[in-house]
Amino acid sequence: MLNVDLHCHSNVSDGVLSPAAVAQYAYKAGVDVWGLTDHDEIGGIPAARAAAADIGMGFIPGVEISITWASQTVHIVGLRIDETNPLLLQGLAATRSGRDARGREMAAQLAAAGIPGAYEGALRYVGNPDLMSRTHFARYLIETGACATIPEVFRKYLTEGKPGYVPHRWASLEQAVGWIKSAGGIAVIAHPGRYKFSPVAEGALFDEFKQLGGTAIEVVTGSHTPDQYPVYAELARRYGFLASRGTDFHAPGESRAEFSLLPPLPSNVTPVWHDWF
C-alpha cells in the first residue's frame, strides 16, 4: 500500500521548512507520494517537484485556498494543478492581498492585551511576506512565553472572541473550485471536521461543493481526531466523494500527526489517487 500524503506546507506559506527540506523529511518518514499544498501560494512547487524527483518520491502539485463560506473560513485543496494557469495565479494573488493590513491589526489587538511587538515578532517567522498568518503570530506568542504550545495559543488568542482575531473576507467557494478546475486540478475540502458547522450547514457545504464540481474530502488528516476518520469516511460514501489523506504538516513536532504516524484511509472509501498510478 502506497503511503500518500496530499496536504502539507513549506516556508513559502506558514510552514517552517523549505520545500526541498519538507520533501526530504517526508521521504525519510516513509512517504511514497507527496503533495505540497501551501496556503494561497504555488511558488514552492518547482523546488518541491525537483527535490522529490531527486530522491525518487512521487510528487503531486497542489495548493490550499482560503475561502469564506457561511461567515467561516474554510480551506479548499487543489491537487494535480497546473501551477502556471493564469486564472489560478490571478485568483491566488487576489486572495493574498490584504494579509499585511490584517496582520497589523492583529498585532494592535495583541499589544492592547499586553503582548507588544507581535507584528515584528511574527514577521521573523514569515518566509513569504505576502502570507503572514495566524500561525506566524502563534509561533511568536510561544517565543515570548505567553503560551507553551500552538493549541494553547488558539485557545487563548487569535480565534473569534479572543485578542488578535481579525476576520478576513476570502474567496468564495465557487471561485476557488473554478480556479482549481481551470488549472486542470481536483478540488478537495480540507479537514472538514475542523469547522464548527452544524450537521445541516455541513451538508449544505457538501451539496454546494459537489454541485460546483468538487471531487473529494479529506478523511484521514492530522487536523482530524481518530474518532472523526470513520465519520468522514461514511460522509464521503454518502455524498459520493473520493477520500484524501494528509498530515497537514507545518513543522517537525508542531503538527498533530507526523508523516510516519498517520494511519491509512479506511477500506470502505475510494482514494482520490485511485486512478493516478
C-alpha positions in Angstrom: 0.0 0.0 0.0 1.4 3.4 -1.0 2.0 6.0 1.7 0.3 9.0 0.0 0.4 12.4 1.8 -1.5 15.1 0.0 -1.6 18.0 2.4 1.5 19.8 3.9 3.1 23.2 4.0 6.6 24.8 3.5 8.0 28.1 4.4 6.6 29.5 1.2 3.4 29.8 3.3 3.2 29.1 7.0 5.5 26.1 7.3 9.0 26.2 8.8 11.0 24.0 6.3 11.9 24.9 2.7 10.0 22.8 0.0 13.1 20.7 -0.6 13.5 20.1 3.2 9.9 19.0 3.5 10.4 16.6 0.7 13.4 15.0 2.5 11.6 14.9 5.8 8.6 13.2 4.2 10.7 10.7 2.3 12.7 9.7 5.4 9.4 9.1 7.2 8.3 6.6 4.5 6.1 8.7 2.2 5.9 7.4 -1.3 3.8 10.1 -2.9 3.8 13.7 -1.6 1.8 16.8 -2.3 2.8 20.3 -1.4 -0.3 22.4 -0.7 0.9 25.8 0.6 -1.7 28.4 1.5 -2.8 30.5 -1.4 0.6 30.2 -3.0 2.2 27.9 -5.6 5.8 29.4 -5.5 7.3 26.4 -3.8 6.1 23.8 -6.4 9.1 23.9 -8.7 11.6 23.3 -5.9 9.4 20.7 -4.4 9.0 18.8 -7.7 12.7 18.9 -8.3 13.5 17.7 -4.8 11.0 14.8 -5.0 12.5 13.8 -8.4 16.0 13.8 -7.0 15.1 11.3 -4.2 12.7 9.2 -6.2 9.5 10.2 -4.4 6.2 10.8 -6.3 5.0 14.4 -6.4 1.6 16.0 -6.7 1.5 19.8 -7.2 -1.2 21.4 -5.0 -2.4 24.5 -3.2 -4.7 25.2 -0.3 -7.1 28.1 -1.0 -8.8 30.1 1.8 -12.4 30.8 1.3 -15.3 32.3 3.3 -18.4 30.2 3.5 -21.3 30.9 5.9 -19.1 33.5 7.6 -16.4 31.0 8.4 -13.0 30.4 6.9 -12.9 27.1 5.0 -9.9 25.6 3.1 -10.2 24.0 -0.3 -7.2 22.0 -1.5 -6.4 21.8 -5.2 -4.5 18.7 -6.4 -2.7 17.9 -9.7 -2.9 21.6 -10.6 -1.1 23.3 -13.4 0.7 26.0 -11.4 1.2 28.2 -14.5 -2.5 28.6 -15.1 -3.3 32.4 -15.4 -6.7 32.2 -13.8 -5.4 30.3 -10.8 -2.5 32.7 -10.4 -4.7 35.8 -10.6 -7.1 34.3 -8.1 -4.4 33.4 -5.6 -2.8 36.9 -5.9 -6.2 38.5 -5.1 -6.7 36.1 -2.1 -3.3 37.0 -0.7 -3.9 40.7 -0.8 -4.9 42.3 2.5 -2.9 40.0 4.7 -0.4 42.7 5.8 -3.1 45.1 6.9 -4.8 42.2 8.8 -1.5 41.3 10.5 -1.0 44.8 11.7 -4.5 44.9 13.2 -3.9 41.6 14.9 -0.7 42.9 16.4 -2.5 46.0 17.7 -5.1 43.8 19.5 -2.3 41.7 21.0 -0.5 44.9 22.2 -3.7 46.0 23.9 -3.8 42.6 25.6 -0.2 43.1 26.9 1.8 41.5 24.2 3.8 44.2 22.4 5.9 43.8 19.2 3.8 41.0 17.7 3.9 42.3 14.1 7.7 42.4 14.1 7.9 39.2 16.0 5.6 37.3 13.7 7.4 38.7 10.7 10.6 36.9 11.8 8.8 33.6 11.2 7.4 34.6 7.8 9.1 33.1 4.7 6.8 34.9 2.3 5.8 38.4 3.3 2.6 38.2 1.3 1.4 35.3 3.5 1.6 36.5 7.1 -0.9 34.3 9.0 -2.1 33.4 12.5 0.4 30.6 12.6 3.3 33.1 12.4 1.8 35.0 15.3 1.3 31.8 17.3 5.0 31.0 17.0 5.8 34.4 18.3 3.5 34.0 21.3 5.3 30.8 22.1 8.6 32.5 21.8 7.6 35.2 24.2 6.3 32.6 26.7 2.7 33.9 26.5 1.8 30.3 25.6 3.6 26.9 25.6 2.0 25.3 22.6 0.2 26.0 19.3 -3.1 24.6 20.7 -2.8 26.8 23.8 -2.3 29.9 21.6 -5.5 29.2 19.7 -7.4 28.6 23.0 -6.4 32.0 24.4 -5.7 34.2 21.3 -6.3 34.6 17.6 -9.7 32.9 17.4 -13.1 34.6 17.4 -13.8 36.4 20.6 -10.1 36.4 21.7 -7.4 39.0 21.4 -5.8 39.1 18.0 -8.7 37.7 16.0 -9.3 39.8 12.8 -11.7 38.3 10.3 -10.9 38.4 6.6 -13.1 38.0 3.6 -11.5 35.4 1.4 -12.5 34.0 -2.0 -15.9 32.3 -2.5 -16.3 28.5 -2.8 -17.4 28.9 -6.4 -14.3 31.0 -7.2 -11.9 28.5 -5.5 -13.3 25.5 -7.2 -13.4 27.3 -10.5 -9.7 28.3 -10.2 -8.7 24.7 -9.4 -10.8 23.3 -12.3 -9.4 25.8 -14.7 -5.9 24.6 -13.8 -6.9 21.0 -14.5 -7.0 20.2 -10.8 -9.1 18.2 -8.4 -10.9 20.2 -5.6 -10.9 18.7 -2.1 -12.5 20.1 1.1 -9.6 20.2 3.6 -10.2 18.8 7.1 -14.0 19.2 7.2 -14.2 18.0 10.8 -12.3 21.1 11.9 -15.1 23.5 11.1 -17.8 24.4 13.6 -20.7 23.8 11.3 -24.0 22.1 12.3 -24.8 18.9 10.5 -27.3 20.8 8.4 -24.8 23.5 7.4 -22.1 20.9 6.8 -24.5 19.1 4.5 -25.2 22.3 2.6 -21.5 22.9 2.2 -21.0 19.4 0.8 -24.0 19.8 -1.5 -22.8 23.1 -2.9 -19.3 21.8 -3.3 -20.5 18.8 -5.3 -22.7 20.9 -7.5 -19.7 23.2 -8.3 -17.7 20.2 -9.4 -15.8 19.3 -6.1 -14.4 15.8 -6.1 -13.2 14.8 -2.7 -13.0 15.5 1.1 -10.1 14.8 3.4 -10.9 11.8 5.6 -7.6 11.0 7.4 -5.7 14.2 8.2 -3.6 15.5 11.1 -6.4 18.0 11.6 -8.9 15.3 12.4 -9.1 13.3 15.6 -9.0 9.5 15.2 -12.7 9.2 16.0 -13.5 11.5 13.1 -11.9 9.2 10.5 -14.8 6.8 10.2 -17.3 9.7 10.4 -15.9 11.4 7.4 -15.3 8.1 5.6 -19.1 7.5 5.9 -19.9 11.0 4.7 -17.6 10.6 1.7 -19.5 7.5 0.8 -22.9 9.1 1.4 -22.1 12.1 -0.9 -20.1 10.2 -3.5 -16.8 11.9 -2.7 -13.4 10.4 -3.1 -11.3 10.4 0.0 -8.0 12.3 0.5 -5.3 11.9 3.2 -2.6 14.2 4.5 -0.8 15.2 7.7 -1.4 19.0 7.3 2.3 19.1 8.2 3.8 22.5 9.1 6.9 21.8 11.2 8.6 18.9 13.0 7.0 18.4 16.3 4.3 21.0 15.7 1.7 19.1 13.7 -0.8 16.8 15.4 0.4 13.9 13.2 3.9 13.2 11.8 4.3 11.6 8.4 5.2 8.2 9.9 2.2 8.1 12.3 -0.8 9.0 10.1 -2.9 5.9 9.5 -4.1 4.7 6.1 -7.5 5.6 4.7 -10.4 3.3 5.8 -11.0 0.4 3.4 -14.6 1.5 2.7 -13.6 4.7 0.7 -12.1 5.2 -2.7 -8.8 7.2 -2.5 -8.6 10.3 -4.6 -5.5 8.9 -6.2 -7.1 5.6 -7.1 -6.5 6.1 -10.9 -3.4 8.2 -10.8 -0.7 5.5 -10.8 
